[in-house]
Every structure is written in C-alpha cells, then in structure tokens.
Amino acid sequence: MLCRELRAGLPDKVSFQIPCGGYFVWLKFPGKINTQEFRKSAQKHNVDFLPGSFFSPESGLSSHMRLCFALYGDDGLIEGVKRLARVIEQAHPELFN
C-alpha cells in the first residue's frame, strides 16, 4: 500500500524497491540530495523519516531515506505520503519537473 502511494505521489526520479518483508521502505534520491537537510521541514508538517546517513558510519547514504510502514494504518500512510511529497517538492522542486 505504501509503495503504491509513493509511486503515485513522488516523482520517478525518487526510486525505491518494494520490500519483501520487514518494516521499512528505503527511498533513494538522485544526485547529491541530502535528505537530512529537509527532515526538520518534514517534522513541521507532521511527517518524519530517518535520513540514510543515520545508518552509515561514514555519512554515506546521505541521498537515502528510510520510511517505516509497520506502525500506521492505510489512512495515516496515505496522508504521510502527501505531506512528504509537499516537503520534498518545496525542498527540491527540480525533482517534479
């Protein structure tokens, strides 16, 4: 369900793989986009994620984002993707062109 909403709400330049299990979806942004730079803005819109750099000892994965889908119902996930898409578009409008 989350992956369907991500595909519909985010530009094709943001990639991800449908997980075969687990609790998370990892998004990958193109180029040198640093997801940590727009996390505070996302939190102001009542949506959150963990930047990929949190999971790398040498600040790698900075263009990645980890989203949890296990704790939320369908309505919460749908709304979360809408909010996240707005935040991403504000931070990186070039992705939506």
ROSE-930792 format. One line per field, with one value per atom (N, C-alpha, C): residue in one letter; atom name; x, y, z. Coordinates in pm, whole numbers, plus 32768, in hexadecimal, padded with zeros to 4 digits. Each point is the difference from the previous one (the first is absolute). Layout:
aa = c(A|...)
at = c(CA|...)
xx = c(X|...)
yy = c(Y|...)
zz = c(Z|...)
END
This chain:
aa = c(M|M|M|L|L|L|C|C|C|R|R|R|E|E|E|L|L|L|R|R|R|A|A|A|G|G|G|L|L|L|P|P|P|D|D|D|K|K|K|V|V|V|S|S|S|F|F|F|Q|Q|Q|I|I|I|P|P|P|C|C|C|G|G|G|G|G|G|Y|Y|Y|F|F|F|V|V|V|W|W|W|L|L|L|K|K|K|F|F|F|P|P|P|G|G|G|K|K|K|I|I|I|N|N|N|T|T|T|Q|Q|Q|E|E|E|F|F|F|R|R|R|K|K|K|S|S|S|A|A|A|Q|Q|Q|K|K|K|H|H|H|N|N|N|V|V|V|D|D|D|F|F|F|L|L|L|P|P|P|G|G|G|S|S|S|F|F|F|F|F|F|S|S|S|P|P|P|E|E|E|S|S|S|G|G|G|L|L|L|S|S|S|S|S|S|H|H|H|M|M|M|R|R|R|L|L|L|C|C|C|F|F|F|A|A|A|L|L|L|Y|Y|Y|G|G|G|D|D|D|D|D|D|G|G|G|L|L|L|I|I|I|E|E|E|G|G|G|V|V|V|K|K|K|R|R|R|L|L|L|A|A|A|R|R|R|V|V|V|I|I|I|E|E|E|Q|Q|Q|A|A|A|H|H|H|P|P|P|E|E|E|L|L|L|F|F|F|N|N|N)
at = c(N|CA|C|N|CA|C|N|CA|C|N|CA|C|N|CA|C|N|CA|C|N|CA|C|N|CA|C|N|CA|C|N|CA|C|N|CA|C|N|CA|C|N|CA|C|N|CA|C|N|CA|C|N|CA|C|N|CA|C|N|CA|C|N|CA|C|N|CA|C|N|CA|C|N|CA|C|N|CA|C|N|CA|C|N|CA|C|N|CA|C|N|CA|C|N|CA|C|N|CA|C|N|CA|C|N|CA|C|N|CA|C|N|CA|C|N|CA|C|N|CA|C|N|CA|C|N|CA|C|N|CA|C|N|CA|C|N|CA|C|N|CA|C|N|CA|C|N|CA|C|N|CA|C|N|CA|C|N|CA|C|N|CA|C|N|CA|C|N|CA|C|N|CA|C|N|CA|C|N|CA|C|N|CA|C|N|CA|C|N|CA|C|N|CA|C|N|CA|C|N|CA|C|N|CA|C|N|CA|C|N|CA|C|N|CA|C|N|CA|C|N|CA|C|N|CA|C|N|CA|C|N|CA|C|N|CA|C|N|CA|C|N|CA|C|N|CA|C|N|CA|C|N|CA|C|N|CA|C|N|CA|C|N|CA|C|N|CA|C|N|CA|C|N|CA|C|N|CA|C|N|CA|C|N|CA|C|N|CA|C|N|CA|C|N|CA|C|N|CA|C|N|CA|C|N|CA|C|N|CA|C|N|CA|C|N|CA|C|N|CA|C|N|CA|C|N|CA|C|N|CA|C|N|CA|C|N|CA|C)
xx = c(8052|7FAE|8057|8062|8057|8048|8032|804A|7FA7|7F83|7FA3|7FEF|7FF2|7FEF|8080|8073|807F|800F|7FE1|800C|7FA2|7F89|7F9F|8023|803B|8013|808A|8064|8088|802D|805E|8031|8051|8007|804A|8094|8032|808E|8022|7F9A|8013|7FE2|8062|7FEF|7FF7|7FC7|7FF7|7FE2|8018|7FDB|7F91|7FA3|7F96|803E|7FF2|8040|7FBA|804D|7FCB|7FD9|801B|7FE2|8034|7FF8|8033|7F9B|8033|7FAB|801E|805D|8031|8006|7FF3|801B|8070|8063|8070|7FEB|8003|7FF9|808C|801C|8080|7FE5|8041|7FF2|8076|7FEB|806C|806A|8073|8069|8030|801C|8038|7F98|7F84|7F97|8018|8007|8016|7F7B|7FCA|7F7B|7FFD|8070|8002|7FE3|801F|7FEC|7F6E|7FA4|7F73|7FAC|8041|7FB6|7FB4|803D|7FBB|7F83|8008|7F8B|7F92|8026|7F9E|7FBD|804F|7FC9|7F9D|8019|7FA1|7F7C|8001|7F86|7FC8|802E|7FD1|8015|8074|8029|8096|802F|808C|8039|8082|804A|808A|804B|808B|805B|8058|8060|805C|8026|8058|8085|802F|8082|8000|7F8A|7FF7|802C|8002|801D|8087|8051|8083|806B|8069|8067|8051|8000|8051|7FAA|7F87|7FA2|7FDF|8008|7FD2|7F68|7FC7|7F6E|7FB8|8047|7FC2|7F8E|7FFC|7F92|7F90|7FFF|7F9A|7FA8|7F8D|7F9F|7FBE|7FED|7FBD|7F78|7F99|7F76|7FCB|7FC1|7FC2|7F6D|7FD3|7F73|7FB9|8044|7FC6|7FA5|8011|7FB7|7F82|7FE2|7F95|7F9B|7F85|7F97|8003|7FAB|7FFE|7FE8|7FA1|7FE2|8078|8045|8076|8070|8013|8067|7FE0|7F84|7FD7|8019|7FD6|8016|8094|804B|808F|8048|7FDB|803D|7FDE|7F85|7FD9|8055|800F|8050|8093|8033|808B|8018|7FA4|800E|8006|7FAD|8003|8086|8034|8081|806F|7FFF|8067|7FF6|7F87|7FEF|8030|7FE8|8030|8099|803C|8092|8047|7FC1|803F|7F99|7FD0|7F9B|8030|8084|8036|7FDF|7FE3|7FDD|7F77|7FAB|7F77|7FF0|806C|7FFA|8017)
yy = c(7F89|8077|807D|8006|8075|8013|7F96|800B|8034|7FD8|8033|8097|802E|808F|804E|7FC6|8041|800F|7F97|8006|8068|800E|8060|8090|8010|8086|803C|7FAE|8032|7FF6|8055|7FFA|7F80|7FDB|7F87|8009|8078|8013|7FCC|7FED|7FC5|7F6B|7FAD|7F70|7FB4|7F8A|7FA6|7F75|7F9F|7F76|7FD5|7FB5|7FCB|7F98|8013|7FA2|7F78|7F98|7F78|7FDB|8056|7FEB|8075|7FF5|806A|806E|8073|806E|8083|8000|807D|7FFD|8077|8017|8066|7FE5|805C|804B|8085|8053|802E|800D|8035|8078|806E|807C|800F|8043|800E|8066|7FF4|8063|8009|8079|8018|8036|7FDC|802C|7FC1|8053|7FD2|8002|7F8D|7FFA|803B|8001|8039|8096|8040|8090|8029|7FAA|8029|7FB0|7FBB|7FB5|805C|806F|805B|803B|801D|8032|7F96|7F84|7F94|7FF5|8009|7FF6|8071|8076|8070|7FE3|7FA7|7FD7|7F7D|7FDA|7F88|7F80|7FF8|7F85|7FF2|7F86|7FEE|7F87|7FFC|7F94|8000|7F9B|7FFE|800C|8062|800D|7F87|7FDB|7F8D|800E|807C|8016|7FD0|7FF3|7FCC|7F6E|7FBC|7F71|7FE2|8066|7FEF|803C|7FB6|8034|8072|800F|8069|8063|801A|805D|7FDC|7F80|7FD2|7FFD|7FD9|7FF6|8085|806F|8083|801F|7FBE|8016|7F99|7FBA|7F9C|802B|7FC3|801B|7F7C|7FE9|7F86|8024|7FC0|8015|7F81|8010|7F8F|7FF7|7F89|7FED|7FA5|7FCD|7F9A|8038|807D|8037|804B|800D|805A|7FB8|802C|7FCA|8040|7FCF|8032|8096|8034|808F|8053|7FD5|8047|7FFD|7F90|7FF5|8057|8001|8053|8093|802C|808B|801E|7FA3|8013|8014|7FB3|800E|8088|802D|8085|806D|7FF7|8064|7FF9|7F88|7FEE|8036|7FE6|8032|8098|8042|8093|8032|7FBF|8028|7FED|7F8F|7FE6|8065|801E|8061|808B|8026|8082|8003|7F93|7FFB|7FEB|7FB5|7FDC|8000|8075|8006|7FC8|7FFD|7FCC|7F6D|7FB8|7F73|7FED|8066|7FF5|8037|802B|8035|7F93)
zz = c(8000|8000|8000|805A|8005|7F7B|7FC7|7F82|7F90|7FFD|7F9B|800F|807B|801A|7FE0|8020|7FE0|7F69|7FB6|7F6F|7FC5|8038|7FCD|802A|8076|8036|7FEE|7FE4|7FF2|7F6E|7FDA|7F76|7FE6|7F83|7FD9|8020|8013|8021|808B|8053|8085|7FF2|801E|7FEA|8084|7FF6|8073|7FCC|8054|7FE0|805F|7FCE|8054|805C|8084|805C|7FFE|8013|8007|808F|805D|808C|8050|8081|8055|8019|802A|802B|7FBB|7FA1|7FC8|7F69|7FC5|7F73|7FFB|7FB0|7FEB|7F7E|8006|7F88|7FDE|7F7F|7FD2|7FA6|8023|7FB5|7FA1|7F90|7F9E|802C|7FC5|8013|8090|8029|8085|8061|7FED|805C|8088|8065|8089|804A|801E|803D|808D|8044|8087|7FFE|7F8F|7FF6|8004|7FDA|8004|8065|805C|8065|805F|802B|805C|7FC1|7F81|7FB9|7FFD|7FEB|8001|8088|8069|8088|801B|7FC9|800F|7FBC|7F9E|7FBA|8038|8076|8046|7FB0|7FC2|7FBE|801C|800E|8022|7FB7|7FFA|7FC3|8040|7FE6|802D|7F87|8002|7F92|7FFA|7F89|7FEE|8046|8010|8041|8091|803D|8089|8007|7F8E|7FFC|7FC0|7FF1|7FC2|805A|801E|805B|7FC5|7F7E|7FC2|7FB1|8030|7FC2|7F70|7FE1|7F7E|7FFF|7F95|7FF1|8016|7FEF|801C|7FA0|7F8E|7FA1|8010|8071|801D|8075|8006|806C|8024|8081|802D|8038|7FCB|802C|8042|8072|8045|7FD7|7FDE|7FDD|8062|8064|8058|806C|8024|8073|7FDD|7F7F|7FD5|7FA9|800A|7FAB|7F77|7FA7|7F77|7FF8|804C|7FFB|802C|8067|802F|7F9A|7FBD|7F9A|7F87|7FD7|7F8E|801F|8074|8027|8010|8037|8011|7F7B|7F9B|7F7C|7FC5|8010|7FCE|8041|8083|8047|7FD6|7FF7|7FD9|7F73|7FA4|7F77|7FFE|8052|8006|8033|8066|8038|7F99|7FBD|7F9B|7F8E|7FD6|7F92|802A|807D|8030|8005|802D|800F|7F79|7FA7|7F80|7F90|7FD9|7F95|7F7C|7FEB|7F82|7FEC|806B|7FF3|7FC2|8009|7FCF|7F73|7FC1|7F77|7F9B)
END
